[in-house]
Amino acid sequence: MIRIAICDDNEDFRQYEYGLVNDIMYSINCVCETDFFQSGNELLTKGEQVAGYNIILLDINMPGIDGIKTAEKIREYTEEVFIVFVTSFISYALEGYKVGATRYLLKSSESLKRELKECLETITRKLNYFENINSVLREHLACSKHTFGFIEGELKVPLDKIIYIESNLHRLFFHILDRPEKYSVYDKLDNVEEKLAGYGFCRVHKSYLVNMKYVESITRYSAELYNGIKINVSKARYNNAREQFMRCQ
């Protein structure tokens, strides 16, 4: 499911744009969910939830906060969403690309439908590619094991069974699925983080390395795990943690 937001102050054009999007996504056999916003201010009331959209189709000339400023605020929450400007003003093109816009489409263009179709097809291919990569990584993680020399004894652990690792008083405590006891080792969390890079773990705090597979939600400033345990998320690491969490959904 691809989530799309359409933000434009002109209701007639919003409906027209929705019709184009709906027809295009249907033609490429892609299921999507579309939300509508009549201003940048309204879109930004979503707060960090804007990171849940895959694509945002954004007008520029709107009352209140314009599309460029809206995009700048969106980028504070996420670098992952594809922003597409659909506007009547060519003069903002440079500013649009400064905020990482994927495309800059003119409403008045006779080829808008064709250009929007090419744009959405390109983005969809990229999203499918990332999803396939994530599936491969999840399968790789499930098959990966590592032997740790714990204080309690040597143990070969499937990496996808590690829920999180906690640093406390120069020791690392491993919380492992289906093992009520804790396993510990004298090491730095930085070292373990480096070893587990690429296996779905995220450093959410100087004292916590979490397997994102077990995270149910992230809010300011904590991560709730599948078992109800809450782990602190530092302010400095919050945006990155949210990004990784959204990619795992």
Disulfide bonds with the S-S distance in Angstrom:
none
